[in-house]
Amino acid sequence: MYRFLKKIHTHTGFYIPHRYREGYGVSKAGIDYAKENGFTLIVSLDCGIKSADLIAYSKDLGIDFIVCDHHLPDKTLPPAVAILNPKQDDCAYPYKELCGCGVGFKLMQALTDKLDLHPDTAFQYLDLLATAIAADIVPITGENRILAHHGLLKANQEPNNGIKALAKLSGLITELHITNLVFMIAPRVNAAGRMDDATKAVEMFIAETEEDALKYAEMLHSDNTERKEADKTITEEALAQISENEEWKKRKSTVVFRPHWHKGVVGIVASRLIETWYRPTIVLTQSGDYAAGSARSVPGFNLYEAIHACREHLLGYGGHFAAAGMTLELDQVDAFREKFEKVVSSSITADMLIPEIVIDAEIELKDIRQPLYDIISQMEPYGPENLRPVFITKKVTDTGWSKIVKEQHLRFSVKKDNVTISGIGFNMADKYELLQQKKQIDIVYTIEVNEWKGNTSLQIRVIDCRLST
């Protein structure tokens, strides 16, 4: 948006609120910055729909607002000169699942048309839009799928300097897919705001040269390395905290707290804990004089409603069905933990506490051939609500070549009916003993291409395995 507007209006700037000092959305400091620097219009991206008071403050200062957002509006809308949000009750736009950047892209398209600019004036940023669609975990259906498809083409043929720099630092030498954007590009961009200041991420994406972009990409890469170390350390400490408390192991919720944990990764840690203790989870740390944290849910359980039911122990909270955040007094942590457990226990069902893998079809190893993969590839790009097909093959056996790699992953080599296939199971090293038993097992997996030293072959990405019955 910044690069687009800069081409049609020279006095254009950008402002990223600091995550910890100012919060996530529109900030008073940002509005004051606009006033001090002579700006008369603010375009908010991925925020603003719930900022009625702040946008009224901006209006009083003589600064107009255009809100581009995709979050659910409140009954009272902000006094902006224009609001673009497909989730407004009276919005007739047919596709409702655009990400925040997607809504901003619609504004760019409209301006391109209104100002008689060449369509490429907006379309040249499709690679950044595809990155946003992937990172924001919105459904890869309808218009999102079309935009992601064409954005990936742009990312592979003529990428933004920032994408090019991050791909280089990530060691990516193959074609970019949605999964690369999700697991290689997005974490490094997100890490900037989690660990420090997200402004450098914008600087990287607007860099005019590869050299400048690489300079900022290296900062993001460093932030992400720091984020991963904090994530690993805090997860280990949190798991130890649960294991040391026998009563906590039996609970239907998890609430852990340590004052020294880094605020930027508590949401990630909550998701990690669910991998081991599958239940609604809250990770708290100290933020100034208060405790603050993030919550993650299991499918089917309304986390926001559960936290709302504990509001007497909270100073503030917000979020949605699957994720939320909260602030509370330090002396309320224990009381909140007990109340949250009471609320969850009384409302969660037994089946919600059992992880579920949705399997699309049972096939044999001999079916894993290029024609099948080519058909699967026609449905790309994959993502939420258009997930890559998951298969099960029963009664396979280990070839003897399976092994643990990098201490936590498992390299599979299995066979059935004289057909052998290899694959990888991330964070599945604990399943190695199962393979060593040389008994028949059932494996659940997706099919992917493995590229190594210029050679390509089909392999499986194993999701889970168990002894055959």
URVEN-V521162 format. One record per residue. N is the residue number from 1. OMEGA is omega in whole degrees, 0 to 359 (NA if undefined). Layout:
BEGIN
n: [N,N]
omega: [OMEGA,OMEGA]
END
This chain:
BEGIN
n: [1,2,3,4,5,6,7,8,9,10,11,12,13,14,15,16,17,18,19,20,21,22,23,24,25,26,27,28,29,30,31,32,33,34,35,36,37,38,39,40,41,42,43,44,45,46,47,48,49,50,51,52,53,54,55,56,57,58,59,60,61,62,63,64,65,66,67,68,69,70,71,72,73,74,75,76,77,78,79,80,81,82,83,84,85,86,87,88,89,90,91,92,93,94,95,96,97,98,99,100,101,102,103,104,105,106,107,108,109,110,111,112,113,114,115,116,117,118,119,120,121,122,123,124,125,126,127,128,129,130,131,132,133,134,135,136,137,138,139,140,141,142,143,144,145,146,147,148,149,150,151,152,153,154,155,156,157,158,159,160,161,162,163,164,165,166,167,168,169,170,171,172,173,174,175,176,177,178,179,180,181,182,183,184,185,186,187,188,189,190,191,192,193,194,195,196,197,198,199,200,201,202,203,204,205,206,207,208,209,210,211,212,213,214,215,216,217,218,219,220,221,222,223,224,225,226,227,228,229,230,231,232,233,234,235,236,237,238,239,240,241,242,243,244,245,246,247,248,249,250,251,252,253,254,255,256,257,258,259,260,261,262,263,264,265,266,267,268,269,270,271,272,273,274,275,276,277,278,279,280,281,282,283,284,285,286,287,288,289,290,291,292,293,294,295,296,297,298,299,300,301,302,303,304,305,306,307,308,309,310,311,312,313,314,315,316,317,318,319,320,321,322,323,324,325,326,327,328,329,330,331,332,333,334,335,336,337,338,339,340,341,342,343,344,345,346,347,348,349,350,351,352,353,354,355,356,357,358,359,360,361,362,363,364,365,366,367,368,369,370,371,372,373,374,375,376,377,378,379,380,381,382,383,384,385,386,387,388,389,390,391,392,393,394,395,396,397,398,399,400,401,402,403,404,405,406,407,408,409,410,411,412,413,414,415,416,417,418,419,420,421,422,423,424,425,426,427,428,429,430,431,432,433,434,435,436,437,438,439,440,441,442,443,444,445,446,447,448,449,450,451,452,453,454,455,456,457,458,459,460,461,462,463,464,465,466,467,468,469]
omega: [179,181,179,183,180,181,183,179,189,183,181,177,176,181,177,178,178,188,187,181,188,183,189,191,177,182,176,179,178,178,178,177,179,180,182,184,171,177,182,178,174,172,178,182,178,178,175,186,180,186,185,183,181,179,172,176,178,180,178,179,180,180,178,179,164,182,173,187,178,178,182,180,168,178,178,180,180,181,180,177,176,176,174,179,183,182,171,182,185,181,183,182,192,183,189,191,176,173,181,178,177,177,176,179,177,176,178,178,181,179,177,180,184,184,179,177,177,181,180,178,175,186,182,180,182,179,176,178,178,178,179,179,180,186,185,177,174,180,176,180,171,184,177,182,179,180,179,179,182,176,177,176,179,181,180,184,184,188,169,182,179,177,180,182,180,178,179,181,179,181,182,179,181,180,178,173,178,182,176,180,182,189,181,185,186,181,181,176,180,183,181,180,181,188,186,185,185,181,182,177,177,180,180,184,179,181,182,181,177,182,180,180,181,179,179,179,179,176,179,179,179,177,183,176,178,179,181,179,179,179,182,182,183,178,179,180,181,178,178,180,179,184,182,183,184,182,180,182,184,186,176,175,176,170,180,184,167,185,185,182,182,184,185,184,184,177,178,180,178,177,179,182,180,177,180,179,190,181,178,192,177,177,184,174,178,178,186,181,186,169,180,181,181,181,175,184,170,183,176,181,182,184,183,180,179,179,178,180,180,191,180,179,188,172,179,179,178,179,181,188,190,183,182,175,182,175,181,175,181,182,179,186,182,180,178,179,182,181,179,178,180,181,181,182,184,186,182,178,184,183,178,183,177,179,183,173,178,183,184,183,172,178,177,179,182,178,184,181,185,180,178,180,180,178,179,183,180,180,178,357,179,179,180,181,170,188,176,183,179,183,172,171,185,173,171,178,179,180,186,182,177,181,176,178,180,172,186,182,183,175,182,168,187,183,173,179,177,174,181,175,178,180,182,173,184,181,181,181,181,180,184,180,178,179,183,180,178,176,179,179,172,179,176,191,166,181,179,178,174,179,182,178,176,179,179,177,177,175,178,172,187,180,179,176,180,175,178,178,NA]
END
